[in-house]
Amino acid sequence: MFRLVTLFLLSWGVLQASLFNDTRYVDDAQVLQTLDIPSSFLQDPLFKELENRLTTVKRRQYLAMFRRGRQYVPTLRRMLDRRGIPEVFLFMAMAESHFDAHAKSSAKAVGLWQFMPKTARLYGLKIDRYVDERKDPVRSTEAAIKYLKSLHEMFGKWYLAALAYNCGEGRVLRAIKKAGSDDLKVLLDEKKKYLPKESRIYIRKIVSMAMVANNASLSFTPEEMEAFAPDERDHLIRVRVNGGESLEHIARQIGMRTNDLKVLNPQFRYGFTPPRDGAFINIPASRLDRFKRDYRPGKQKKMYLVHKVQPGENLSKIAYRYGISYKVIAAFNKIRGGRIFANQELVIPIPKGSVHRYRVQPGDSIYKIARKFGIKVATIKKRNGLKSDVIHVGDRLVIVR
């Protein structure tokens, strides 16, 4: 009898060790705890299926998301932590947009956090002809934090805040009322369907993405593990620059490639800051000292195209020629009432590399030029006001790709 009791106690001790001293179990349970989700959720079959898919059939897509997000993850993680938002919400952005700042849903939600226009403006994000701050990794995260905090104050539990972010406060309130409970297991009942299918999958997707990252070393090679460890020191910092500055000019002054700076500032529609008194852009923290030392406002005529107004031209015709809005040209040149005059010089806010001014050479035809630049003949004719295919040596054509 004594031997049986001893064996039972030893077996129970081993069982306890496997349950409570297993690092993965403890870590995963802690992740759930930050969302106010009980550890029993780990046994949810649909969650386990999603988690398994991320390390098998969805493995490449999952890694691609993390690699795409390397530029943003340190900043998002830092901002969430400072405002007391559980780090798991980093994976909300991943679930929403796959860390693609240009992501756009069929319902016209945009950006890392997939804000609809009305909600975006409610939380202070600008959307106009120059910028869409839903795409700004810093400004959109600030707005998402405010929204999540307000949802948490309303519902008292983080998983309910996440669900409300996805399907709306009213939908979650109705689900709780109908279910008679705010327990997650009850709300996710696949037969009762208190919540829309998308939302039932949504919370499982966020948690599964977090769990796979939490245990990445179990499923990914050492080389692949680099995707999960972006440089936390190179978070983004917002700095003030002049209005109407091209990102190309700023990038050159702080020693960055233009495309890299554009990735950090996808909110700008035209590759330049709005022509206002000033604007903020995102730069890596590692470039701050050089920015303070070397940044000087650019001379607009050297950064953009300069168009000399011809007799009979108006703003609409000029704007169409260069493929931008006439309102942008008017604002950039401080033109009121749309009045311009012959020989007036207008700054056209398009970085010079995106538009070519081509002088017709001997042997050229409009068809050869179209093939050379990879555009349609009809496009060349429309941009340049040509009524026929006839061109002459020495003619200057605007080529917009």
C-alpha positions in Angstrom: 0.0 0.0 0.0 2.8 2.4 1.0 4.5 1.7 -2.4 1.3 2.4 -4.3 0.8 5.8 -2.4 4.5 6.7 -3.1 4.2 5.8 -6.7 1.0 7.9 -7.0 2.7 10.9 -5.4 5.7 10.6 -7.6 3.4 10.3 -10.7 1.4 13.3 -9.6 4.6 15.3 -9.0 5.8 14.4 -12.6 2.4 15.4 -13.9 2.5 18.7 -12.1 6.0 19.4 -13.4 4.8 18.7 -17.0 1.8 21.1 -16.6 3.2 23.9 -14.6 7.0 23.9 -15.2 6.8 23.5 -18.9 8.1 26.8 -20.3 5.8 26.8 -23.3 2.7 26.1 -21.3 3.5 28.9 -18.8 4.4 31.4 -21.4 1.3 30.7 -23.5 -0.9 30.9 -20.5 0.6 34.3 -19.7 -0.1 35.5 -23.2 -3.7 34.6 -22.8 -3.8 36.1 -19.3 -2.9 39.5 -20.8 -6.0 39.3 -22.9 -8.2 38.2 -20.0 -8.6 34.8 -21.7 -8.5 31.6 -19.5 -5.8 29.0 -20.2 -8.5 26.5 -21.3 -8.6 28.4 -24.6 -5.4 26.5 -25.5 -7.6 23.5 -26.1 -10.0 25.2 -28.5 -9.9 23.0 -31.6 -10.3 25.8 -34.1 -7.6 27.8 -32.4 -5.3 24.8 -32.5 -6.0 24.3 -36.2 -5.1 27.9 -37.0 -1.9 27.7 -35.0 -0.9 24.5 -36.8 -1.6 26.0 -40.2 0.8 28.9 -39.4 3.7 26.5 -39.0 2.7 24.3 -42.0 0.7 25.4 -45.0 0.8 29.1 -44.0 4.4 29.0 -42.9 5.8 31.1 -45.8 3.0 33.7 -45.6 3.5 34.0 -41.8 7.2 34.7 -42.3 6.6 37.1 -45.1 4.3 39.1 -42.8 7.0 39.4 -40.1 9.6 40.3 -42.7 7.3 43.0 -44.1 6.7 44.3 -40.6 10.4 44.6 -39.5 10.3 48.3 -40.2 7.3 48.9 -38.0 7.3 46.2 -35.2 9.8 47.9 -32.9 7.8 51.1 -33.0 4.4 49.5 -32.5 5.7 47.3 -29.7 7.2 50.3 -27.9 4.1 52.4 -28.3 1.8 49.7 -27.0 4.0 49.0 -24.0 4.2 52.7 -23.0 0.4 53.1 -23.1 -0.3 49.9 -21.1 -1.8 48.0 -24.1 -1.0 44.2 -24.0 1.7 43.4 -26.5 -0.5 40.7 -28.0 -2.3 43.6 -29.8 0.8 43.8 -32.1 -0.7 40.7 -33.7 -4.0 42.5 -34.2 -2.2 44.8 -36.7 -0.7 41.6 -38.2 -4.2 40.0 -38.5 -5.8 43.2 -39.8 -3.2 44.2 -42.5 -0.4 41.6 -42.6 1.8 44.5 -41.7 1.1 46.1 -45.1 0.7 49.9 -44.5 -1.1 50.2 -47.9 -3.6 47.4 -47.2 -7.1 48.3 -48.2 -10.2 46.2 -47.5 -13.3 45.8 -49.7 -15.1 48.0 -47.1 -12.5 50.8 -47.7 -10.6 50.3 -44.4 -7.0 51.3 -44.9 -3.6 50.9 -43.2 -1.9 48.7 -40.6 -4.9 49.0 -38.3 -7.5 49.1 -41.0 -9.3 52.2 -40.1 -12.5 53.2 -41.8 -12.6 57.0 -42.8 -15.2 57.9 -40.2 -13.4 56.2 -37.3 -10.1 57.5 -38.4 -11.2 61.1 -38.3 -12.9 60.5 -35.0 -9.5 59.6 -33.5 -7.7 62.5 -35.1 -6.3 61.0 -38.3 -6.0 63.3 -41.4 -7.3 62.2 -44.8 -6.9 64.8 -47.5 -5.4 65.2 -51.0 -1.9 65.1 -49.6 -1.9 62.6 -46.8 -3.8 59.6 -45.5 -2.6 59.1 -41.9 -4.3 55.7 -41.7 -1.2 54.5 -43.5 1.2 56.3 -41.1 2.7 53.6 -38.8 3.0 56.1 -35.9 -0.1 58.2 -36.2 -2.4 55.2 -36.9 -1.0 53.3 -33.9 -1.7 56.3 -31.7 -5.3 56.3 -32.9 -5.6 52.5 -32.5 -4.3 52.8 -28.9 -6.9 55.5 -28.1 -9.6 53.3 -29.7 -8.6 50.2 -27.8 -8.4 52.0 -24.5 -11.9 53.4 -25.0 -13.2 49.9 -25.9 -11.5 48.4 -22.8 -13.1 51.0 -20.6 -16.5 50.1 -22.1 -16.2 46.3 -21.8 -13.6 45.8 -19.0 -11.9 42.8 -20.8 -9.3 43.0 -23.5 -10.6 40.1 -25.6 -14.0 42.0 -25.8 -12.1 45.1 -26.9 -10.5 43.1 -29.6 -13.8 41.7 -30.8 -15.4 45.1 -30.7 -12.6 46.5 -32.8 -13.4 44.0 -35.4 -17.2 44.0 -35.6 -18.2 47.1 -33.6 -19.3 47.9 -30.1 -23.0 47.4 -30.8 -22.5 44.0 -32.3 -20.6 42.8 -29.2 -23.1 44.3 -26.8 -26.0 42.5 -28.6 -24.1 39.2 -28.6 -23.5 39.5 -24.8 -27.1 40.2 -24.2 -28.3 37.4 -26.4 -25.8 34.9 -24.8 -26.5 36.1 -21.3 -22.7 36.1 -20.8 -19.5 37.8 -21.8 -17.5 34.5 -21.4 -15.3 34.0 -24.5 -16.1 30.3 -24.8 -19.8 31.1 -24.9 -19.5 34.0 -27.3 -17.4 31.8 -29.7 -20.0 29.0 -29.8 -20.0 27.7 -33.3 -23.6 26.5 -33.1 -25.2 29.5 -31.4 -23.2 32.0 -33.6 -23.6 34.9 -31.3 -20.9 36.7 -33.2 -20.2 36.9 -36.9 -18.0 34.1 -38.3 -15.3 36.6 -39.2 -15.1 37.8 -35.5 -15.0 34.3 -34.2 -12.1 33.5 -36.4 -10.5 36.9 -35.7 -9.8 36.5 -32.0 -8.4 33.0 -32.7 -6.2 34.3 -35.4 -4.7 37.0 -33.2 -3.9 34.5 -30.4 -2.6 31.9 -32.8 -0.2 34.4 -34.4 1.0 35.4 -31.0 1.5 31.8 -29.8 3.5 30.8 -32.9 5.8 33.9 -32.4 6.0 33.0 -28.7 7.4 29.6 -29.6 9.1 30.4 -32.9 12.2 28.4 -32.1 10.2 25.2 -32.2 9.0 25.7 -35.8 11.5 27.9 -37.6 15.2 27.6 -38.5 17.9 29.9 -37.0 18.0 31.9 -40.3 14.2 32.3 -40.3 14.2 33.3 -36.6 15.8 36.7 -37.7 12.4 37.7 -38.9 11.1 37.6 -35.3 13.9 39.8 -33.9 13.9 43.2 -35.5 16.3 45.8 -34.1 14.4 47.3 -31.2 16.8 50.2 -31.0 15.8 51.4 -34.5 12.2 52.5 -33.6 10.7 55.5 -35.5 10.9 59.1 -34.3 8.8 61.9 -35.7 10.7 65.1 -36.8 9.4 68.3 -38.1 10.4 69.4 -41.7 9.2 72.2 -44.0 6.0 71.9 -46.0 6.4 70.9 -49.6 9.6 69.0 -49.0 10.3 66.0 -51.2 11.2 62.7 -49.4 14.0 62.3 -51.9 15.6 65.6 -50.6 15.2 64.6 -46.9 16.5 61.1 -47.5 19.6 62.4 -49.2 20.4 64.7 -46.4 20.2 62.1 -43.7 22.0 59.3 -45.7 19.0 57.1 -46.5 17.7 55.6 -49.7 14.5 57.4 -50.9 12.5 54.2 -51.1 13.5 53.3 -47.5 12.2 56.6 -46.3 9.0 56.2 -48.3 8.4 52.8 -46.6 8.5 54.6 -43.2 6.2 57.4 -44.5 3.5 55.7 -46.7 1.0 58.4 -45.6 2.2 60.9 -48.2 0.3 60.5 -51.5 2.8 62.2 -53.8 6.2 61.7 -52.3 6.3 65.1 -50.7 5.0 66.7 -47.5 1.9 68.9 -47.6 2.6 72.5 -48.7 1.7 73.9 -45.3 3.8 75.7 -42.7 5.4 72.5 -41.6 5.0 68.7 -41.5 6.1 65.7 -39.5 7.8 62.7 -41.0 9.1 59.4 -39.5 12.8 58.6 -39.4 14.8 55.8 -37.7 16.1 56.8 -34.3 19.6 56.0 -35.6 19.3 58.9 -38.1 18.2 61.6 -35.6 21.6 63.0 -34.9 22.4 63.4 -38.6 19.0 64.9 -39.1 19.7 67.6 -36.4 23.1 68.2 -37.9 22.4 68.1 -41.7 18.8 68.8 -42.5 18.2 72.0 -44.4 15.0 72.9 -46.2 15.2 72.3 -50.0 14.7 74.8 -52.8 11.4 73.7 -54.4 12.4 74.6 -58.0 15.4 72.2 -57.7 13.3 69.4 -56.3 10.3 69.5 -58.6 9.4 70.2 -62.2 8.9 73.8 -63.3 6.3 74.5 -65.9 6.1 77.7 -67.9 2.5 78.5 -68.7 1.7 78.7 -72.4 -1.0 80.9 -73.9 -4.4 79.2 -73.6 -3.4 76.8 -70.8 -5.3 76.5 -67.6 -4.7 74.7 -64.3 -6.8 71.7 -65.3 -5.0 71.2 -68.6 -1.6 71.5 -66.9 -2.6 69.2 -64.0 -3.8 66.5 -66.4 -0.6 66.7 -68.4 1.4 65.8 -65.3 -1.1 63.3 -63.8 -2.0 65.2 -60.6 -4.9 67.2 -59.3 -5.2 70.9 -60.2 -5.9 71.6 -56.6 -2.5 70.3 -55.6 -0.8 72.6 -58.1 -2.9 75.6 -56.9 -2.2 75.0 -53.2 1.5 74.3 -53.8 1.9 77.6 -55.7 -0.5 79.6 -53.5 -2.9 80.3 -56.4 -6.3 81.7 -55.5 -9.3 81.5 -57.8 -7.4 79.3 -60.3 -6.1 82.3 -62.2 -2.8 81.9 -64.0 -1.1 83.8 -66.9 1.1 83.1 -69.8 4.9 82.8 -69.0 4.1 82.3 -65.3 6.4 79.6 -63.8 4.6 77.0 -61.8 6.3 74.5 -59.5 4.8 71.0 -60.3 5.1 68.9 -57.1 6.2 65.7 -58.8 9.8 64.4 -58.1 11.8 64.8 -61.2 12.5 61.1 -61.7 8.8 60.2 -62.1 8.3 62.5 -65.1 10.4 62.8 -68.3 10.6 65.8 -70.6 11.6 64.2 -73.9 12.9 66.1 -77.0 11.9 64.4 -80.2 15.0 63.2 -82.1 15.5 62.5 -85.8 13.9 59.2 -86.7 11.5 59.2 -83.8 7.9 58.4 -84.1 5.2 58.6 -81.5 5.0 54.8 -81.6 8.8 54.4 -81.0 8.6 56.8 -78.1 5.6 55.0 -76.6 7.5 51.6 -76.8 10.6 53.2 -75.3 8.8 54.4 -72.2 6.4 51.5 -72.0 3.2 53.6 -72.3 0.3 53.9 -74.7 0.4 56.2 -77.7 -3.0 57.5 -76.6 -1.6 58.5 -73.2 1.2 60.5 -74.8 -1.3 62.3 -77.1 -3.6 63.2 -74.2 -0.9 64.4 -71.9 0.6 66.6 -74.6 -2.7 67.8 -76.2 -1.8 66.2 -79.6 -4.7 65.8 -82.0 -2.8 63.5 -84.4 0.1 61.1 -84.4 2.4 63.6 -86.1 5.3 64.9 -84.2 8.4 66.9 -85.3 12.1 66.9 -84.5 12.7 69.2 -81.5 9.2 68.9 -80.1 9.2 68.6 -76.3 6.9 65.9 -74.9 5.9 65.2 -71.2 6.1 61.5 -70.4 4.4 60.5 -67.2 4.8 56.8 -66.3 
